Amino acid sequence: MRTKEFNKIKPYTYVLTRKSDNKKYHGVRFGNIKLGLTPNEDFGKKYFGSSTGRFCKDFKLNPKNYFFKLIWSFDQIEEALFHEKKFNKQILKNKNWENKNAFPAIQYDVHPLLGKKHSKDSRIKMSNSQKGKKASPETRLKLSKMRKGRKLTKEHIENIRKGNVGKKRSTKTKEKIRLANLGRKASTETKLKMSMMRKGVPKSKKHKAKLKKHLKKFMFKKGEMPWNKGLKGKQVAWNKGKKFSIESRMKMSLSQKGKVPWNKGKKGLQVAWNKGKRGLQVPWNKGKKGLQVAWNKGKKFSIESRMKMSLSQKGKVPWNKGLKGVMIAWNKGKRFKKNIYATT
């Protein structure tokens, strides 16, 4: 429906007039809806006309040389476009109107160039003409505002994926992508989505080989010494003799409050794993006496290993040195009960 509600967020038509020669331009605007601006807030402040010629560009640079008028506002974009097309057909051949760019789009229901493809020469020319051009920060901001909040359809996403299949990026682009993503932290939702996507996906042989190579860096190699070798009994725990502050103790206390112990209310209900199995359990080595062979039987240590063992024991004091005659046997003075199960 056609109205004059210029204080509401609606598509609208306008007429721009140049003061010097009284030349006019008629246009339509519906991009203000995405920006959330009314026609009064939009035209002449954020938007300066749809013409690609000098008329609208000059209005942006020298707004004092022009005056404009908002004509109609519409409930739907289609209504606004239909009205513009209808009006522009009437003024197309009028010399007082600068609407030449509207031809031939307004003459046909379907644009005559729709479905036609540019030749290779024309594409190369267009490519060369655009090379080296960089968008200003203002245009970049405008583009980002226009694209924010847009949701791509599943078909669109699939087409992008298909377009990137088989493409190999150069080292420069890889570095740019790496630097752009540095410091970014994925949210919990995205992390869950990524984990769900990767679940059940089998790793390829190349991937496995890469992982193997990477993990080999962290494995011990022959000739390497463990970092804590020979430090047994010499190392001191980092928190030995340290006391937690009142604040840290309070924090630990608060973190544990409300938590229920795993065995609460289970007293007397828990059953030992071997209850009722007495006499039924068979030792793992029953009947193997004399059959088992020690792993080191018949083996002899090399001279190097014997030397190492000898050096490792040097300087060590036996635990029972000087305790001869002082130590009392643990079973001294104890009498054993008669064996009930012994056969007479």
N, C-alpha and C positions, 0 to 999 in steps of 0.2 A: 504494500500500500504506500502511496506517495504522500509524504507529510513535510512539515517544516520544523521538525523536532531536532534542532542542531545541538542541543545540550544532552542528547542521549547517544550512546555508542551504537551508531548505525552507518551503513554505507550511504554515500551522498554524491551529488553532482555539483559542479562549480563552474563559474565563468571567470576567467582571468583577462583583464584588459590593460593594454599598454597606453600610457597617457600621451605619449608623443604623437602617435599616428592612429590611436583608437582601434588598434587591431586586437582581436579577441581569440581566446582559446577555451573550448568546452571540454571538460573531462569528468571522469568518474573515479571515485576512491573507495576502496573497501579494506585496504591494509590496516586501517586504524582499529579495526575490530580485534585483531590479534594483539595490538599494542595496548588496547583498553583505553582508547582516547575518543572523545566526542569530536564531531566536525569542527567546533569552535576551538578546541584544544589542539587539533591536528593541523589544519590548513594554515599556511603562512608561518608556522612555528616549527613543525616537524616535517611537514610535507609541502613541496613547492611545485607540484604538477607532474604529470606522467609523460609529457613530451620529451623526446630525446634530442630535440633541436635546441636552438639558441634561446627560444622564447622563455621556456621555464627555467633554464640555467641562468639567464640574465635576471629573472625575477628573484632567484635565490641570492644572487650577488648584490643586486640593486633593488630592493623591495619598494623603495620610495617612488620609483618610476612606474609602478603598477598599482592597480587596485583590483580587488576581487570581490565576488559575491557568491555566497552559497545558495544554490537554487532549490534543490529538493533533497530530502532524506527518505530512505526506503527501509522496509522491514526485512527484505531479503536481497542478497547480492545479485541474484538472477534478474530481479526487477530493475535494479540500478543499471545493469549492463544492457538490458533490453531498451531502457529509456535512452541511454547514451547512443546506442546504435541507431535508434529511430531519429534522434535529434541531429546526429552527425550526417545522416543521409541527406537531410534538408540543406545543410550549410556547406556541404562538400565543395561545391563549385563557386561558393561565395568568396570573393577576394579579401573581404574584411575578416575572415576567420582563418586561423593558423592550424587547421586540422587536416593537413595533407598526409600526415603519418597514419591517419585512421584508414586510408585507402591501401589495399583493396579489402581489408578485413571486414569492413561494414557492408560491403556490396554482396557478400555471399554468406549463406548459412554455414557452409564448410569452407575453410580457408583453402585457396587453390594450391598452396605449397604443402598442404598436409599429406604426409606419406612419401614425399619426394626426398631424395638423398643428394647431398652435395658430392661433387666429383672430387677426385684425389687432389687435383690442382687447387681447387677452391679451399679444400680442407687444409692443405699445406700453407696456403696464403693466410688463412685465418689463424692458424697456429703460429706462424711467424710474426703476425701483427700483435699477438697477445704475449709473446715471449718477452721477458724482462720487466713486464708490468707488475707492480706490487700494489695491492689494495692499501689505502690509507687506514690509520687506526679507527677513524670515524666509521668508514664502510665496514670494517671488521666487526665493530661493535653492533652496527645495524644488522649485519648478517647473523651474528650470534643471538641477538634478541629475536630475530625472525625464526631461528631454528630451535630456540629453547622451548621445551614443552611438547615438541613434535614426537609422535610415536610412530615408528616405522611398522608397516604391516609385515606379516610373516613372509609373504611373497617377495617383498622388497629386500628383507634380510637374506633370504635364500638366494636372490639374484646377486647381491653383493658378495655372498660367500662363493658362489659359482665363478664370479668374475675374478676373485683372488686365488682360485685354485691353480696351482702350477706356477704361480708368479714367484720369482726369486728377487728379493730386495738386495740392493747394493749395501756395502759396508757403511757408507755415509748415512743412508736412510735408517739402517739398523741402529746406528749410533744416535741419530736424532730421536728415534722411538725410545731408546733406552734412557736418554737424558730427560725426555718428556715425562716418562713414567717414574723417574727417581723420586723417592719420598712419598709416593702415593700409597695409601693403605686401603686395602679392600675392606668393605663393611662385612659384618657377620652374615648378612643375607647373601652377598656375592660369593663369600667363601663357601657357604653351604651349597649354592648353585654349582660352583666349580667342582666341589667334591662329588656331588650327585652326577655331574656330567662325566667324571672320570671313573666312576665306579663300574666295575665289570668290563672295562676296556682293556683288552690284552696288550701287553707291551711287545713291540716288534723286536726282531733279533738285533737290529742296529741300536735300538734304545737300550736293550740289555747289555750290549757290548760297551756302550758309552758309560752306563752306570758302573759296570765292572771296572773300567779304567779309572773312573773317578774315585771309587772306593779303595782301590789299590794304594792310593796316596796315603790313606790313613791306617793301612795295615803295617805290621812290623815286618821288616826285611831282615835277611840273614846278616848278622854282624852288628845289628842295631841293639842298643842297650835300653832297657826300660828306664824311665826317668827317676823311679824310686828305688832302683837297685842299690843295695848296701846302706839304705837309710832306715832299716828296720830298728825301731827303738830310739832313733834319733829325731824322728819327725814329731813336731808338736802340733796339736790341733789348733786351728785358728781361733777357736772360741774358748780355749783352756784358760781358766782363771778369770774370764770375762763375765760380767754380770749385766743382765738386761736392765735397761732403764725402766722407770715406772710407767712411762708413756707406752713403750713397746710391750710391756707386760699387760697393760690395760687393753691394748689393741688385740693381743693374742687371746685375752680373756673374752673380749666382745665377739671375736671371730668364731669362737667355739660355742658361744651361747645359743641355745635353741637346737643344737645338734643332739641327736639321740644315739647313745652307744649301741653298737651292733648286737651286743649280747644282753641288752636290758630286758628284763622279764623272762629270760630263758633259763634262769637258775633252776636246776633240777630237771629241766626238760631236755637238755642236751645229753646225747648218748655218746659214749666213747666209741671210737671207730672199731676197737677190738673187743667190745663187750660181748660176752657169751661165746667168744671164739677160743677160750682157753682149752688147750688140749687138741683143738682142731687144726691150729696153725702148724704148718710144716716148715722147718728152717730151710733156707734156700740151698744150704750145703749138705743136707741130710743124705747119707749114702754115698757121698762123694769123697770120703776120706781115703787118701792114698791115690785117688784118681786125678785130683787137681794138680796141675803143674804151675809152679810159680812163674810169673812173667819174666823174671830175671834169672831163672835157673840155667846154669851153663853159660851165662853171659858174663863177660869180663869188661870192666871199665877200662877205658884207654888211659894212658899215662897222663894226658892233659886233664881229663876229668878228675882223676885221682888227685892230681896236684891242686886243682881248683877246690875240691872238697877239703883237702888238708889245710889250704890257706884260709878257707872260710871258717874253719873251726879253731884256728890259732888265736890265742888270747882270750878265748871263752872259758869261764870258770864253771866246772860241773856243779849242778844244783845241790848235790849231796856232799860236797867237799867239807871236811871237818865236822861232819855230823855222825861219824861212826861211834856207836855206843850211846849216843844221845837220843837217837830216833827210836820210837817205840812202834812196834808192829800194830797195825790197825785192829788185828784180831786176837791180840794178846789177852789172855784171861777169859776169852769168850768160849763157851761150850756150844757146840752144834747139836741140834736135835737129831734124834735117830731118824734115818731115812724110812719114811712110812712105806714108800713104794719099793723098797729093797726086797728082794726075794730071799727067803731063808733057805 
